[in-house]
């Protein structure tokens, strides 16, 4: 495999030499330098790079203008941003890049350290491997419809653990496609097709039914486990959705209080009144209601204080890096305190390290989920997790 190609956008000659020495310690790289943004864009017009490492504070075209130009150029290297500016400035620049469709893999405070560059190059190796073409299914309307009808789209369950006692106390149902030819497919492969073919409500009924079946199986072993289910909020455009959900749950011997619907901010009804009306009616029928992806959207705070939520889920973007970023730590502390003051169960998702877990416990978060606890598993494997976790809790 050819060496990883890196374009470094840095105006200071000393920093260029310093970075060249760091990269040489890590191995063989195809390294090129540009002194400012316009020169870097010229380089990108002439050839492709695996990684662009750019400063923010530069004469002429600054780093933000360069990022905007990079997004408009059609070039698609991974991007890492370095600066002596505040961490908040780095985060804001990364959000600008991500919302322009640029893949950001690192934010580095100057002076750049060898470990930070090693982390970037390790990620690049993984990205290059992931970019190798893999055989995949042709997902047309017939294929996805058949997958729904045949039961190939299945609910898998990711546990939520209490930080008070360390026990599994709830689960989130996540869809997986158990494909007869291609094996286990994650949602990113097929959810766009489900949305394009307007099959999200069909998926809701399938996941809801499977969640109730799993709950009943766990209950037979003595475990009462509430399950959260993602609900695209544009489905609340249907004024009788809450009625149909309640009828479906009762028909399948489910318990509304044991089911929580996570309302996703990435999807909103045509009329915001449908959101509030639908949320109220779901709560009136006894279902739990979760503000999903808190910290990701623009209307989170308004929704949180004006909608009858029972749960607040903190987006993984606020969890990752919280142990090394004081501003993220402060934000998490405030959000957890606000959620608890509102009487909500506060769940942090995307927990991947013991350090993140310790911080969340220290700031009094209620529950956590993420790869540190477990990835999503089948209902039978979830039963095994419950058994390993300890005997059934007696009410």
C-alpha positions in Angstrom: 0.0 0.0 0.0 1.4 3.4 -0.9 2.3 5.9 1.9 -0.3 8.0 3.4 -0.4 11.4 1.7 -0.6 14.5 4.0 -1.0 18.2 3.1 0.0 20.4 6.0 -1.3 24.0 5.8 1.0 26.0 8.1 2.5 29.4 7.5 5.4 29.3 10.0 8.7 27.8 8.7 9.7 26.5 12.2 6.4 24.7 12.6 6.8 23.1 9.2 10.2 21.7 10.2 8.9 20.6 13.6 5.9 18.8 12.0 8.1 17.2 9.4 10.3 15.8 12.1 7.3 14.4 14.0 5.9 12.7 11.0 9.3 11.2 10.2 9.3 9.6 13.6 6.0 7.9 12.8 7.0 6.3 9.5 7.0 6.9 5.8 4.6 9.6 4.7 4.0 11.5 1.5 4.2 15.0 3.1 3.6 18.3 1.4 3.3 21.8 2.8 1.3 24.9 1.9 1.8 28.3 3.6 -1.8 29.4 3.5 -5.3 28.4 2.4 -5.2 29.5 -1.3 -2.0 27.7 -1.9 -3.4 24.6 -0.2 -6.5 24.7 -2.5 -4.1 24.9 -5.5 -2.4 21.7 -4.2 -5.8 20.0 -3.8 -6.7 20.9 -7.4 -3.6 19.2 -8.7 -3.7 15.9 -6.7 -5.6 13.9 -4.0 -4.5 13.7 -0.3 -5.5 11.3 2.4 -5.3 13.9 5.1 -5.2 17.7 5.4 -3.8 19.1 8.6 -4.5 22.8 8.8 -3.8 25.7 11.1 -6.6 28.2 11.8 -4.7 31.5 12.4 -2.9 32.2 9.1 -2.3 35.4 7.0 -4.3 35.7 3.8 -6.9 33.0 3.6 -7.4 31.8 7.2 -8.2 28.2 8.2 -12.0 28.7 8.2 -12.0 30.2 4.7 -9.8 27.3 3.6 -12.2 24.7 5.1 -15.1 26.4 3.2 -13.0 26.3 0.0 -12.1 22.6 0.7 -15.8 21.7 1.0 -16.6 23.5 -2.2 -13.7 22.0 -4.1 -15.1 18.5 -4.3 -11.9 17.1 -2.8 -12.6 14.6 0.1 -9.5 14.1 2.3 -9.9 13.6 6.0 -9.3 16.9 7.9 -7.5 17.6 11.2 -7.4 21.1 12.7 -4.6 22.5 14.8 -4.3 25.8 16.5 -3.2 27.8 19.6 -6.7 29.1 19.7 -9.1 27.9 22.4 -10.7 24.5 22.4 -14.0 26.1 21.8 -12.7 27.7 18.7 -11.4 24.4 17.5 -14.8 22.7 18.2 -16.6 25.5 16.3 -14.3 25.2 13.3 -14.9 21.4 13.3 -18.7 21.9 13.4 -18.4 24.2 10.4 -16.4 21.6 8.5 -18.7 18.7 9.4 -21.8 20.6 8.4 -20.2 21.2 5.1 -19.7 17.5 4.6 -16.0 17.4 5.5 -14.7 14.3 7.5 -13.0 15.7 10.6 -10.8 13.2 12.4 -8.9 15.3 14.9 -8.7 18.6 16.8 -5.1 19.4 18.0 -4.0 22.1 20.4 -0.5 23.5 19.6 2.2 22.7 20.3 1.4 19.5 18.4 2.6 16.4 20.2 3.7 13.1 18.7 0.9 11.1 20.3 -1.7 13.4 18.6 -0.2 12.8 15.2 0.0 9.0 15.9 -3.7 9.0 16.7 -4.4 10.7 13.3 -2.3 8.3 11.3 -3.9 5.3 13.1 -7.3 6.6 12.2 -6.3 7.1 8.6 -5.1 3.5 8.3 -8.5 2.4 9.5 -10.3 4.7 7.1 -8.3 3.5 4.2 -9.1 -0.1 5.1 -12.8 0.8 5.5 -12.8 2.4 2.0 -11.9 -0.9 0.3 -14.9 -2.0 -1.8 -17.0 -4.6 -0.1 -19.9 -6.6 -1.6 -23.2 -5.3 -0.5 -26.9 -5.9 -1.2 -28.8 -4.0 -3.8 -31.4 -2.2 -1.8 -34.5 -1.4 -3.8 -38.1 -1.2 -2.7 -38.7 -4.9 -3.2 -35.6 -6.0 -1.2 -36.3 -3.8 1.8 -40.0 -4.7 1.8 -39.2 -8.4 1.7 -36.7 -7.9 4.5 -39.5 -6.4 6.6 -42.0 -9.1 5.8 -39.6 -12.0 6.3 -38.3 -10.8 9.6 -34.8 -10.1 8.5 -35.0 -6.7 10.1 -34.6 -7.4 13.8 -34.5 -5.5 17.0 -31.2 -5.8 18.8 -30.8 -4.3 22.3 -28.1 -2.1 23.8 -28.2 -2.1 27.6 -28.4 1.0 29.8 -26.7 0.7 33.2 -27.5 2.5 36.3 -24.7 4.5 37.8 -26.2 4.1 41.2 -25.9 0.4 41.4 -24.1 -0.7 38.3 -27.0 -2.9 37.1 -28.6 -3.1 33.7 -31.9 -1.3 34.2 -33.1 -0.6 30.6 -32.4 -1.1 26.9 -32.6 0.6 23.6 -33.9 -1.3 20.6 -31.8 -0.8 17.5 -32.6 -2.3 14.2 -30.2 -4.7 12.4 -30.6 -6.5 9.1 -29.7 -10.2 9.3 -29.1 -10.6 5.6 -29.1 -14.2 4.3 -26.1 -13.4 2.0 -24.3 -10.5 3.4 -24.6 -11.2 7.1 -25.3 -8.6 9.8 -25.9 -5.1 8.3 -25.9 -2.0 10.4 -28.6 0.7 9.9 -26.4 3.1 7.9 -26.5 0.6 5.1 -30.3 0.4 4.8 -32.0 3.2 6.8 -31.7 5.7 3.9 -33.6 3.2 1.7 -36.3 2.8 4.4 -36.7 6.6 4.5 -36.7 7.0 0.7 -39.4 4.3 0.3 -41.5 5.7 3.2 -41.3 2.5 5.3 -40.3 4.1 8.6 -43.8 3.4 10.2 -43.7 -0.2 9.0 -40.3 -0.5 10.7 -41.8 1.0 13.9 -44.4 -1.7 14.2 -41.8 -4.4 13.6 -39.4 -3.1 16.2 -42.2 -2.5 18.7 -43.6 -6.0 18.4 -40.1 -7.6 18.7 -39.3 -5.4 21.8 -42.5 -6.5 23.5 -41.8 -10.2 22.8 -38.3 -9.7 24.2 -39.6 -8.0 27.3 -42.0 -10.8 28.0 -39.2 -13.3 27.6 -37.0 -11.4 30.0 -39.9 -11.0 32.4 -40.4 -14.8 32.5 -36.9 -14.9 34.0 -37.7 -12.2 36.5 -36.2 -9.2 34.8 -38.5 -6.1 34.2 -36.6 -4.1 31.5 -38.0 -0.9 30.0 -37.2 -0.6 26.3 -36.6 2.6 24.4 -37.5 2.8 20.7 -36.5 5.5 18.2 -39.5 7.4 16.8 -39.0 9.6 13.8 -40.9 12.6 14.9 -42.3 13.4 11.5 -44.6 10.4 12.0 -46.4 12.6 14.6 -47.9 14.3 11.5 -50.5 11.4 11.8 -52.9 12.7 14.4 -54.0 9.2 15.5 -50.5 7.7 15.8 -50.7 7.6 19.6 -54.0 5.8 19.5 -52.7 3.2 17.0 -49.5 2.7 19.1 -51.5 2.1 22.3 -53.9 -0.3 20.5 -50.9 -2.2 19.0 -49.1 -2.5 22.4 -52.1 -3.7 24.3 -53.0 -6.2 21.5 -49.5 -7.7 21.9 -49.7 -7.8 25.7 -47.2 -5.0 26.2 -47.2 -2.4 29.0 -47.1 1.3 27.9 -45.1 2.3 31.0 -42.4 -0.1 30.0 -41.9 1.5 26.6 -40.2 4.8 26.0 -40.1 6.6 22.6 -37.0 8.5 21.8 -37.9 11.6 19.7 -35.1 12.3 17.3 -34.3 15.9 16.6 -33.1 15.1 13.1 -36.7 14.6 12.1 -39.5 17.0 12.7 -43.2 17.2 11.7 -44.4 19.6 9.0 -46.1 21.6 11.7 -44.4 22.0 15.1 -47.9 21.8 16.8 -48.0 18.2 15.7 -44.8 17.5 17.6 -46.2 18.9 20.9 -49.7 17.4 20.4 -48.2 13.9 19.5 -45.8 14.0 22.5 -48.5 15.0 24.9 -50.8 12.2 23.7 -48.1 9.6 23.9 -47.4 10.6 27.5 -51.2 10.7 28.3 -51.4 7.1 27.2 -48.6 6.1 29.7 -45.6 5.8 27.4 -42.2 7.2 28.4 -40.8 10.0 26.2 -37.1 10.8 25.7 -35.4 13.8 24.2 -32.9 12.1 22.0 -29.6 13.6 20.8 -29.6 16.4 23.3 -26.8 18.8 22.5 -26.9 18.2 18.8 -29.8 20.4 17.6 -30.8 24.0 17.9 -34.1 23.6 19.7 -33.1 21.2 22.4 -33.6 23.5 25.4 -37.0 24.8 24.2 -38.2 21.3 23.6 -36.8 20.1 26.9 -38.8 22.6 29.0 -42.0 22.6 27.0 -42.5 18.8 26.2 -43.5 16.2 28.8 -40.3 14.2 28.6 -39.4 11.5 31.1 -35.9 11.0 29.9 -33.0 13.1 28.6 -30.4 11.5 26.4 -27.1 13.3 26.1 -25.6 13.0 22.6 -22.4 11.2 22.2 -20.7 14.3 20.7 -20.8 15.8 24.2 -19.4 12.6 25.9 -16.4 11.9 23.6 -13.4 13.9 24.8 -15.2 15.2 27.9 -12.3 14.0 30.2 -9.7 16.1 28.4 -11.9 19.1 27.6 -12.9 21.3 30.6 -15.6 23.1 28.6 -17.3 19.8 27.7 -17.1 18.7 31.3 -18.8 21.9 32.4 -21.4 21.5 29.8 -22.1 17.9 30.8 -22.3 18.9 34.4 -24.9 21.6 33.7 -27.0 19.4 31.4 -27.1 16.6 34.0 -28.0 19.0 36.8 -30.8 20.5 34.6 -32.2 17.2 33.7 -32.3 16.0 37.2 -33.9 19.2 38.4 -36.6 18.7 35.8 -37.2 15.2 37.2 -35.8 13.3 34.2 -33.8 10.2 33.9 -30.5 11.4 32.4 -28.8 9.0 30.0 -25.3 9.5 28.5 -24.8 7.6 25.2 -21.6 6.7 23.5 -19.6 6.0 26.6 -16.4 4.2 25.5 -13.8 4.7 28.2 -13.5 4.1 32.0 -12.5 7.7 32.4 -15.8 8.9 30.8 -17.7 6.6 33.0 -16.0 7.9 36.1 -16.7 11.5 35.2 -20.4 10.8 34.5 -20.7 9.0 37.8 -19.1 12.0 39.6 -21.5 14.5 38.1 -24.5 12.3 39.1 -25.6 11.2 35.7 -28.4 8.5 36.0 -27.6 6.0 33.3 -25.1 5.2 30.6 -24.9 3.2 27.4 -22.2 2.7 24.9 -19.5 0.2 23.8 -17.9 0.3 27.2 -21.0 -1.4 28.6 -22.0 -3.4 25.5 -22.8 -3.0 21.8 -26.3 -3.9 20.7 -27.1 -7.7 20.9 -29.9 -10.1 20.1 -32.7 -10.6 22.7 -31.3 -14.0 23.7 -27.8 -12.5 24.2 -29.3 -9.6 26.1 -30.8 -12.3 28.5 -27.3 -13.6 29.0 -26.1 -10.1 29.9 -28.9 -9.8 32.4 -28.0 -13.2 34.0 -24.3 -12.2 34.1 -25.2 -8.9 35.6 -26.8 -10.6 38.6 -30.0 -12.1 39.9 -33.4 -10.6 39.1 -34.2 -7.6 41.3 -37.1 -8.2 43.6 -39.7 -5.4 43.7 
